[in-house]
Amino acid sequence: MKRSLLCIASVCVLFGLVPGWNLPETPANSGVGRVTQRIAPVARETTQEAGGGSKYYVDCSVAEKNGDGRSPATAWHTLDAVNGHYFLPGDVIYLKRGTECHGLFWPKGSGSASAIIRLSAYGQGARPKVTAGKGDEEAFKLFDQEYWDVDSIEFAGGTRFGVFVSGHTGILHHVYIRNLLVHDVHGGEVKNKESGLVVISPGDVHQHFDDVLVEGITAYRTEQWAGILVGGGNFGEVAEEDWSTHVIVRNSVVHDVYGDGIILFRVKDGLIDTSAAWRTGMQPTQSIGTPNAIWTWMCKDCVVSRSEAFLTDSPGVDGGAFDIDYGNTRNSVLDNYGHDTQGYCVAVFGAGYVTHESVVEGNLCINNGKSPRMARYQGAIFLWTWNNGIIENLRVERNSIYWSPPGNFPAVLNRADIRGSQKIFRENQIYSSSPWVVESNKEMLFEDNSYTTCGPNATTWDFDSRTFGSLDEFRAGTGQEQGSTWKSDKDMSPCLSKERPPAEKGANAAGASKSAVSTPPKTLPRWTIISEIPMSLDAHGLLDATSGAQLIVLKNLYVQFRPSGLRMVVTLESEHSNASELVQNAIRDLGMSEIKVLESLGHDSLTLPRTRLVAPDGSIAGEWQDFVGPAEIGLAVRRTLGEPLYSQTESEAQ
């Protein structure tokens, strides 16, 4: 079936492209670089439409008047009017796009399972903005309230929180926050971890949440602790029946925070998927803890998948990308991309509790351990227990590790008390410029791994307090590494040398195919990502989760490689030919730097994303005929452009 849609139905988002740049067409099924992405288990998600209630409108740009809020013409003009109203199930509150309200926003009331209260935006333009007053603890608040959908608003300011959802009473159900921009929470000294940009946290030891969705959030800049925190509560020991349940955080970005990036704490059935955290752990001096980018703590049946973490730091220890922390049960870290961190890539910990049934699989780790202190203490894969903690059953499988620390430090460091029938490090690929590749106690089984060491120095493995000078010697002396291989390569290229490839290498730098795009090479002066994504919007104009996931991956890639000259074109194919306002609002809310709307290209209808990496000479260096995750596309671009020029990355990128 051919498409011939209006220009509003085929939106072409151009990153860093000159006016008049032509979009090349290429064969759809070249097969180059095809990737099949594993999908992690998902938590429960329910969708309810508001119904049976009243609609209310807020327009803070209008002059003082006594509106009743029941129509755009008689809209409320202050947040005080909204805060003073008790909303009922099915009610909808709309803030006008392109306007700004000041003060704490705290609408009252709760919805029901059959009639959610919705807070959203109306009109066309930028998200409506709510800016907290100078003394307000938060910009937006819900307390002892449930069955709320909140979307399409910008929240700024607050001394402790940007968005804060909490309570004292029982189980609070169905809190969905989507498509929000939350930033600049500055409150002086950070006093505890229950603070930050988006915090959904109980206010009492017996209060918790059920059915939480945090989606499409961009949260940045705070001297409080967290970017996104769900669960938590500073109550000491909390019985498992009082943990929050059915929590999803996805398609969200956190950056420039003093503490943790994204964390689930005291959660059962949780998912963090296709999200990113960078410039986390920025607190200059440790006062209340040691942060990580994306992690889980006291979490049962939780998954972190297809996410990215980089430029992570810590004022003390940690400072890593991903972490299965103590007290977790059946937690998995799957298909993520952790790179350019001060500390580890993935850690599994046990302290005072048993950490049960952990899985670390399919992750890509590049250039971790940038801090000499933390590289020696942690490695890229860090397994550690203390205070009588135990790790029971652990699988570390099919990960790829590129390890280039500032010194001779091991890529894998295991000092954990690991017990159970499964405690295995298997089918991993390690490329190490450090000749010291492994330090482990005897509590781990190593087999079917592939090692490549780069440089002239002799390679060593440390196992059970003994040092071995070759893989054969290691295998003979311990029985470990059955089926494993080792290659010593004096050339640094297998280990992803930090030097940037010369521009004249062109497509060969990525091992590109010779299949060329139809556009002459002179129109492709630099490496370019071209992606076509099928998009759908719901009745409220909110982007579907699948296309949102692909866009988050591409946006984060562009943030890193724009200073290196990467260009990007993203075409969103939509059936919403009669919904131009919704489409334009959705594109604007994505925060793309440059946007251009073109007429339909008229090609076959897309059912799955299609993404290509195009070399300067017009050849295709990689092609993915489905969703492409941050690890796959990140490695492909890094092989062509080298380490990102982080010193030129804009900290305020949205």
Secondary structure, DSSP 8 states (H G I E B T S, - for coil): -B----GGGEEEEEES--TT-------TT--TT------------------SS-EEEE-TTS-S----SSSGGG-B-SHHHHHT-EE-TT-EEEEETT-EEES-B--EE--BTTB-EEEEEESSSS--EEE--TT-S-SEEEES--SEEEES-EEE--SSEEEEEE-SSSEEEEEEEES-EEEEE--SS---SS-EEEEE--SSTT-EEEEEEEES-EEEEESSSEEEEEE--S-SS--GGGSEEEEEEES-EEEEESS-SEEEEEEEEEEEES-EEES----SS-SS----SEEEEEEEEEEEES-EEES---SSS---SEEE-TT-EEEEEES-EEES-SS-SEEEEEESSEEEEEEEES-EEES---SHHHHHHH-SEEEEEETT-EEEEEEEES-EEEE--SSS--SEEEE--EEEEEEEEES-EEEESSSEEEEE-TT-EEES-EEEEESSS--EEEETTEEESSHHHHHHHHS--BT-EEEEESSSGGG--SS---GGGGGGGGT--S-B-SS-GGG--S-EEEEEEEE-B-TT--B-HHHHHHHHHHHHHHHHHGGGT-EEEEEEEES-TT-HHHHHHHHHHTT-S-EEE------B--SS-EEEEE-TTSBEEEEESS---HHHHHHHHHHHH-S--GGGS-TT--
